[in-house]
């Protein structure tokens, strides 16, 4: 399966989840799960500034709309 079809498949899953109430901010663990990457790798991307975050108290959260745009851009960059 190509990267673009995987990215589109992940975006479709996220859209299907939209039928349910979806949070605007996700934990690093939730974002890693949606991106199908390891949590450690996701944290590394956060620390490098590759993934934008929002801090609420001690929690580090990732905006869901950024993830959706990121996944879409993955599919477009390979075509």
N, C-alpha and C positions, 0 to 999 in steps of 0.2 A: 504494500500500500504506500503510495507516495505521500510526501509531507503535506502537500496541498489538500489531498483528500482526507488525511487524518485531521488537519486543521479544520476543514469544513465539517467533518463529522463531529468534532468537539464543539464547534459553534452550534451545530444543530442540536446537540444534547443540551447545551446551555439555553437555547431558545425553547426547547421542549420543557425544560425546568421552569421557564417563564410562566407557564400555565399555573404554577404554584407561586406563592409569594416568595420572592427572592431577595436576599439581603443586598444592600448597596455596597457593603464592605465585607471582605472575606479574610479569615485568618491566613497566615502563611501556609499552614497545613491544608486548609481547604483549597487555596489557590494551587498548591502543588498537586493536589489530587485532580483538579480540573485540567491542569496542564499535562498530567500524566508524567510528572517528573518527581524526583525524590525531594523530600522536605529539606534536606541539607543543601541540595543544589539550589532550591528556591531561596533559601536563606542567603546563600552566597550571591545570588543575583540581586537580592534586596540590599545587601551590604555594599555591592559594587555600584549601586544606583541604577541598575538596569530595570528594576521594577519599582515604580513609585509607591510610596506608602503614606499612610495617614496614622498618626499616633493618637490614641485615646487613652490617656493615663499611661499605663505600662504596656498596653496592647499595641501591636504593630499589625495594621490592617491594609489590605490591598483593595483598591476600588474595582468593583466588578466590571464597570464599563471599560476600564483600561484593559482588563483581561480579554474582553470581547474584541476590542480593537486590535490587540496584540495577535490574537488567534487569526483574525481576518487578514492582518498584514502578512502573516506567515504564508497563507495560501496565495496571496498576490505576489510575494517576492520570488516565489519559485516558478511562476509561469512566464 
